[in-house]
């Protein structure tokens, strides 16, 4: 096979095309997007291809036709006019300590364009300078201006939990963006990307003609990689990784699906893979949780604590679109941030009730979220849990020794520390039972490759179901109850019923747990 080059860490379309990197053709969707409205906003999680889409638009509007040879847009675009483009990556102004530094950082981002179109001494603020540049570019070229703003909300997300600093940053950013409405006649196309919804933080309060395509079915796949695109354009890459793991291509395809797939960005959407993680996996020929290795959303955990988010209910949330597609100032829980940041995604849509079902997209997100939450919720170090108890528990089940697995669980529970700040943590989850339910949920979520937690059935949810090559373990934990109570619940609510036709042996396990003693009291194995 010819060696393929993957654009890991490269988000510039012109470089990807001119240097022969793998490129998944989205130019037909890009072209249609430019016809939807003169002002377009797109929200997607970090590292999901927003910057690549923005630089693709830049090359397109600069008339660089040679870069698009062989791509779908060549059959659609006939004019190939060259427009003046002002492209601002707002993520480059992150990390500022106060309003003055943020102001200077924004003006610095505009400096390359002042060298091209000039400046005026009276343009003292970023907004006045931005406005002046648009006007001069229009006057000097005789063409309307294309404005591309990538990661518009980056500096604001950093201070989302700091009300005073947030208010100051909001004033700066609102002044910066306000010219977009006033200069409408001089703007050919304006494209804005971010993680949070465009109306959040009220910085676009004057821009009432923007079209939000984030939930539109026709643009659901404009960022990310679909399963069809893998099957038609990336099967050689799948085969390379399969060879490394010594599995079949079909088995590797499923492993990739479990780990990186599962995102849906509209009521009618194909399943979409995280493009950053997928390209990294192909490049390194290894499946790891690359999205979290590249950094986590520091603003999310404080908001989850602030709203006392019940982490055990994130897998199956039935809500209206207003619950997750709303401005920050209207939030009554952390759900909008969880969705817009990519920790939750659309799993289903009911056209009659017009309600969405949200859930955690895939293994990568579940395990990565767990690693961030486990120390914050329980005080336990993530790596110690994963490399110690989790491995021993899994190995015992793999050996078909259920009793050994449960004894490993019992020994581990007995070793749990009485964590510092325990009373405060109990307040966050309302009661001690909630604390241990959270802890168990997180611990077993770290085994997500093998264990699924909070498994929904017709009459309720099983605490966890473990899928092994020759057996399925349906487990229920009864806090301050007996193993018999837990087993009775499995039988009464029919938690094992969905697996009746599975050829594997179904084993029901009831576990009693004492909050007072902070350990497992008894267990019953029914196979």
PyMOL commands that set and color helices and strands:
alter all, ss='L'
color gray80, all
select helices_A, chain A and resi 13-18+27-33+50-61+65-68+72-75+90-93+99-117+126-141+154-157+163-177+179-182+184-186+200-202+217-219+227-233+235-245+249-260+275-284+290-293+298-306+311-313+321-323+328-330+335-340+363-378+382-398+402-414+422-429+432-445+483-492+497-499
alter helices_A, ss='H'
color red, helices_A
select strands_A, chain A and resi 39-43+84-89+145-150+187-194+211-212+225-226+272-273+317-319+345-350+355-359+451-457+460-467+471-479+505-514+519-526
alter strands_A, ss='S'
color yellow, strands_A
deselect
rebuild
show_as cartoon
